[in-house]
Each structure stands twice: as structure tokens, then as C-alpha cells.
Amino acid sequence: MPEAASRNHRAMPRHLLMSALSGLLAGAVAAGVLMMLDIGSIGTLVARSTDPLLATATVLAPFVLTGVAAGAAIGLLPYLRKLRR
């Protein structure tokens, strides 16, 4: 039993990290697509900005943070179901 618990304590953070990283990637892709397709004139506003790097970071950060939070929450679902049993 202690070995199984030890394996779970190593596997859970790894699983949570991978879920969060996939959410980060999804958020970054979503923000990139919005800017590339110029949805809501976001791409135009970023391109015409005096500091395009800062404008890109300002658009990218909320999407990435939301993706990380959603990925981590989805990654926790199997463990929460396991704890209820």
C-alpha cells in the first residue's frame, strides 16, 4: 500500500503539470488565431501599437492564464472522483 501511495504522489503532480501545459498551449493558440485572423481588430490594434510586444503580451496573458486554469481543473477531475470513493 505505501508503494502505491508513493507512486500516486509522484504521478499526480506530473499529470497536473501536463494538463496545465496543454491548457497553456491551447490558450496561446487561441490568442494567436484571434490575432492572425484579426477577429475584433485585435491583430490590427497590436500591429499599430507603439510597443507591439507589450500589446501582444497583454492580449496573450489572459488567454494563457485561463487555459492553464481550465487545464489544471480538467486534470484534477479524475483525482476528485477517486477521492469521493
N, C-alpha and C positions, 0 to 999 in steps of 0.2 A: 503493500500500500504506500509506504513513503516514497518509493521509487516512482510510482505513477503520479503522485502529487508533485514531486520534483520535476518530472517531465512536463507536467501541465504548467508549472510556474515558469518554465523556460519557453514553452510553446505559446502561451497566451500573449506575452508582450511582443513576440515576433509576429504573431498573427495580427495583433492590433496595429503594429507598425506598418505591416504590408497593406492593411486596409486603409490606413491613413495616407500612405504614399499613393495608393491608387486613387483616392479621393483628391489628393493634391494634383495629380496628373489630369484627372477629369475636370477639375476647376480651371486649371491653366489652359487646357484645350478649349473649354467653353469660352473663356475670356478671349483667347486668340481668335476663335472663329467669329465672335462678335466684332472684334476689331478688323479682321480681314474682310468680312462681308459688309462692313460698315453699317451694321444694324444700329439704328438710333443715332447715326452720325458719330459714333464713338471713334471709329478709325480716323475720320476727318478731324475731329477735335484733338486727338492725340497727335496727328501729323502736323497740325498747325500750331501746336503748343510751343512756347518758348523753350521748354525743357521736356522733350518727348519721353525721356527715360523716367522722369518723375511722374508724368501723366500715365505712362504705361503701368508703372508700379501702383499708382492709385487705382487704376481700373482692375489690375490683376490681383491685388491683395485680398479684396473681399471675396472674390470668386474662389481663390485658393483656400482661404480660411473656411469658407462654407463647405468646400469639397472635403477638406480634412476632417471637419466635424461630422459630416454625413458619413464619410468612410469609416471613421472610428466608431460611430454609433451602429452602423450596419455590421461592423466587425465584432462588436460586443453582443449582438443578438444571440448567437449560438451559446455563448457562455452564460447569458442571463437565463436562457431557457434551461440550461443544465443546472444552474443553481436553484431553480424553483423545484426541481425534482427531489 
